[in-house]
Amino acid sequence: MLTPAQQKIRQELEELHINGLLQTEQKNNQPKVMQQSDRDKKGFRNTGTVLFILVLLIFSLTLYNKKSIENKEAFISYLAKAQDLNKKGDRVLANIQSEPNTSRTEMIQALSLQSKLNEQAKELKVPAGFSELKKDFLAVNEERLNILTEMLKKNLTGMTPSLNQLYVKQELEKDRLIRAFRRTSIKHKEYEDGTIQYWYKNHSYIYGE
């Protein structure tokens, strides 16, 4: 039979053993809590990445649509200015052709006016992606100037010069314009008289009148 002192020692040893088991169990359970926390953090990171990509995609689409609209509006503005210069150039040439007895002074004035129109055509800003269309537009204006220069050089007052080259270049410009309309998804329609009607933002325009 154990003495009171031995019983006390035995009781203390048992308590120490129990406390040791409890501490060991707590340590074993602790990594599991950390693993759950790590999974939560990983889930938050994945969610954050998806949201970031989604926001970036929406921003990119918004920016693209804005640029597309701005480019279309710049294109419509360019066409209006090009149309105005073409009308003036056709009028200069038509006035010379319609006069049976055009004086040399009038020829020089017409040539000077067409030269100024050509300079304005060169300074006309074209939106990105339409440089080829402007090249065709400049070729038409240059051909008008060539015709007037040839008429003055040979003193062909009252005579009709060959307009074949001018016609060909005008057709090339129209073909290029139609391709531009298709590329920008702008509604358009070509008529037998050579004019092209197009629509933008509920407005109708005619090119080639």
C-alpha positions in Angstrom: 0.0 0.0 0.0 1.3 3.4 -1.0 2.1 6.0 1.5 0.4 9.4 1.3 3.6 10.9 -0.2 3.8 8.3 -2.8 0.1 8.7 -3.7 0.6 12.4 -4.1 3.6 11.9 -6.4 1.6 9.3 -8.4 -1.3 11.8 -8.8 1.0 14.5 -10.0 2.5 12.2 -12.6 -0.9 11.2 -13.9 -1.8 14.9 -14.2 1.4 15.6 -16.0 0.7 12.7 -18.4 -2.9 13.9 -19.1 -1.7 17.5 -19.7 1.0 16.2 -22.1 -1.6 14.2 -24.1 -3.8 17.3 -24.3 -1.0 19.5 -25.6 0.0 16.8 -28.1 -3.6 16.7 -29.4 -3.8 20.4 -29.7 -0.5 20.5 -31.7 -1.9 17.8 -34.0 -5.1 19.8 -34.6 -3.4 23.1 -35.2 -2.0 22.4 -38.8 -5.5 21.4 -39.9 -6.8 24.9 -39.0 -3.9 26.4 -40.9 -4.7 24.3 -43.9 -8.3 25.5 -43.9 -7.1 29.1 -43.7 -4.7 28.5 -46.6 -7.5 27.2 -48.7 -9.6 30.2 -47.9 -6.8 32.5 -48.9 -6.2 30.6 -52.1 -9.9 30.9 -52.9 -9.8 34.6 -52.4 -6.8 35.0 -54.7 -8.5 33.0 -57.4 -11.7 35.0 -57.1 -9.6 38.2 -57.2 -7.8 37.1 -60.3 -11.0 36.3 -62.1 -12.5 39.6 -61.2 -9.4 41.5 -62.4 -9.5 39.7 -65.7 -13.2 40.4 -66.1 -12.7 44.1 -65.3 -9.8 44.3 -67.7 -11.8 42.6 -70.5 -14.7 45.1 -70.0 -12.3 48.0 -70.0 -10.7 46.7 -73.2 -14.0 46.3 -75.0 -15.2 49.8 -73.9 -12.0 51.3 -75.1 -12.2 49.4 -78.5 -15.8 50.5 -79.0 -14.9 54.1 -78.2 -12.0 54.1 -80.7 -14.2 52.4 -83.3 -16.9 55.2 -82.9 -14.2 57.9 -83.0 -12.7 56.4 -86.2 -16.1 56.2 -87.9 -16.9 59.8 -87.1 -13.5 60.9 -88.3 -14.1 58.9 -91.5 -17.5 60.6 -92.1 -16.0 64.0 -91.5 -13.2 63.2 -94.0 -15.7 62.2 -96.6 -17.7 65.4 -96.2 -14.5 67.5 -96.8 -13.4 65.3 -99.7 -16.8 65.6 -101.3 -16.7 69.4 -101.1 -13.3 69.6 -102.8 -14.3 67.1 -105.5 -17.4 69.2 -106.2 -15.3 72.4 -106.5 -12.8 70.6 -108.8 -15.5 69.3 -111.1 -17.1 72.7 -111.3 -13.8 74.3 -112.3 -13.2 71.8 -115.1 -16.9 71.9 -116.2 -16.8 75.7 -116.5 -13.8 75.6 -118.8 -15.3 72.9 -121.0 -18.7 74.7 -121.2 -17.1 77.9 -122.6 -16.5 77.8 -126.4 -14.2 80.7 -126.3 -12.3 80.5 -123.1 -9.6 83.1 -122.9 -6.0 82.3 -121.8 -6.5 84.5 -118.7 -9.5 82.4 -117.7 -7.5 79.2 -118.3 -4.8 80.5 -116.0 -7.3 81.4 -113.3 -8.9 78.0 -113.5 -5.5 76.3 -113.3 -4.6 78.4 -110.2 -7.9 77.6 -108.5 -7.4 73.9 -109.1 -3.8 74.1 -107.8 -5.2 75.6 -104.5 -7.8 72.8 -104.3 -5.0 70.3 -104.7 -3.1 71.8 -101.8 -6.2 71.7 -99.7 -6.7 68.0 -100.6 -3.1 67.2 -99.6 -3.6 68.9 -96.2 -6.9 67.0 -95.6 -6.4 64.7 -92.6 -7.4 61.1 -93.1 -8.3 58.8 -90.2 -6.2 55.7 -89.5 -6.7 52.9 -91.9 -7.9 55.0 -94.8 -4.6 56.2 -96.3 -5.2 54.3 -99.6 -8.5 56.0 -100.0 -6.9 59.4 -99.7 -4.2 58.4 -102.3 -7.0 57.7 -104.8 -8.7 61.0 -103.9 -5.5 62.9 -104.5 -5.0 61.1 -107.8 -8.4 62.4 -109.0 -7.5 65.9 -108.1 -4.1 65.6 -109.7 -5.7 64.4 -112.9 -7.9 67.5 -113.1 -4.8 69.6 -112.7 -3.1 67.7 -115.5 -6.0 68.2 -117.8 -6.1 72.0 -117.2 -2.3 72.2 -117.6 -2.4 70.4 -120.9 -5.2 72.6 -122.2 -3.2 75.7 -121.3 0.0 74.4 -122.7 -1.5 73.5 -126.1 -4.0 76.5 -126.0 -6.9 74.1 -126.3 -9.5 76.8 -125.5 -13.0 75.7 -126.4 -11.9 72.1 -126.9 -12.7 69.0 -124.8 -9.6 67.2 -123.6 -9.6 63.4 -123.1 -11.3 62.6 -119.8 -10.6 58.8 -119.9 -7.9 58.9 -117.2 -10.0 61.1 -114.9 -13.0 58.8 -115.3 -10.8 55.7 -114.5 -9.3 57.4 -111.4 -12.8 58.4 -110.2 -14.0 54.8 -110.5 -11.0 53.6 -108.5 -11.7 56.0 -105.8 -15.4 54.9 -105.6 -14.3 51.2 -105.5 -12.0 52.0 -102.6 -14.7 53.9 -100.8 -17.1 51.0 -101.1 -14.5 48.7 -99.6 -14.0 51.2 -96.8 -17.8 51.2 -96.1 -17.8 47.4 -95.9 -14.8 47.3 -93.6 -16.4 49.8 -91.2 -19.9 48.2 -91.5 -21.4 51.5 -92.6 -24.7 51.0 -94.5 -24.4 52.2 -98.1 -25.9 51.9 -101.6 -24.4 52.5 -105.1 -26.6 53.9 -107.8 -26.4 53.6 -111.6 -25.4 57.3 -112.0 -22.3 56.6 -110.0 -23.3 58.2 -106.7 -23.1 56.4 -103.4 -25.6 56.9 -100.6 -24.5 56.1 -97.1 -26.1 56.3 -93.6 -24.6 57.1 -90.2 -26.5 57.8 -87.0 -29.8 58.1 -88.8 -28.4 60.6 -91.3 -28.2 60.1 -95.0 -25.3 61.4 -97.2 -24.6 61.2 -100.9 -21.0 60.9 -102.3 -20.3 61.7 -105.9 -23.1 64.2 -106.7 
